[in-house]
Amino acid sequence: MSTSSIPAAPTRRGDPDTSYEAAETINVNRMQAETVKALAGQYEPVEEWRLQERVEQRLGCRLGDSTIRTRLKELVKKGVVVVTDRNGVSRAGHRCARYALAEMGVAA
């Protein structure tokens, strides 16, 4: 899928309302949408494992270890999410990637 086919949904980092709207307008599966919603309202980039905890809390169930990690890779490939840096800290205390919503169709 080329990045030119990504819809320009109204999003604003740190604004949950427009971010939720964006999550609902992007053609993604349920777990991709939940991943985008977990990123909504984030003022700082966040690690994959922290996103997984948020989604699990939101859904009230335990997810497979690779569920959010895989959805993040898919969303990065689509241009919906970006890897901001590799300055995160994994559960084991090692460096890891941190993620944020991409600025597509940024609302004023």
Secondary structure in CASP SS format (residue, H / E / C, confidence):
PFRMAT SS
TARGET T0000
AUTHOR 0000-0000-0000
METHOD secondary structure of the structure
MODEL  1
M C 1.00
S C 1.00
T H 1.00
S H 1.00
S H 1.00
I C 1.00
P C 1.00
A C 1.00
A C 1.00
P C 1.00
T E 1.00
R C 1.00
R C 1.00
G C 1.00
D C 1.00
P H 1.00
D H 1.00
T H 1.00
S H 1.00
Y H 1.00
E H 1.00
A H 1.00
A H 1.00
E H 1.00
T H 1.00
I C 1.00
N C 1.00
V C 1.00
N C 1.00
R H 1.00
M H 1.00
Q H 1.00
A H 1.00
E H 1.00
T H 1.00
V H 1.00
K H 1.00
A H 1.00
L H 1.00
A C 1.00
G C 1.00
Q C 1.00
Y C 1.00
E C 1.00
P C 1.00
V E 1.00
E E 1.00
E H 1.00
W H 1.00
R H 1.00
L H 1.00
Q H 1.00
E H 1.00
R H 1.00
V H 1.00
E H 1.00
Q H 1.00
R H 1.00
L H 1.00
G C 1.00
C C 1.00
R C 1.00
L C 1.00
G C 1.00
D C 1.00
S C 1.00
T H 1.00
I H 1.00
R H 1.00
T H 1.00
R H 1.00
L H 1.00
K H 1.00
E H 1.00
L H 1.00
V H 1.00
K H 1.00
K H 1.00
G C 1.00
V C 1.00
V E 1.00
V E 1.00
V E 1.00
T E 1.00
D E 1.00
R E 1.00
N E 1.00
G E 1.00
V E 1.00
S C 1.00
R C 1.00
A C 1.00
G C 1.00
H C 1.00
R E 1.00
C E 1.00
A E 1.00
R E 1.00
Y E 1.00
A E 1.00
L E 1.00
A C 1.00
E C 1.00
M C 1.00
G C 1.00
V E 1.00
A C 1.00
A C 1.00
END
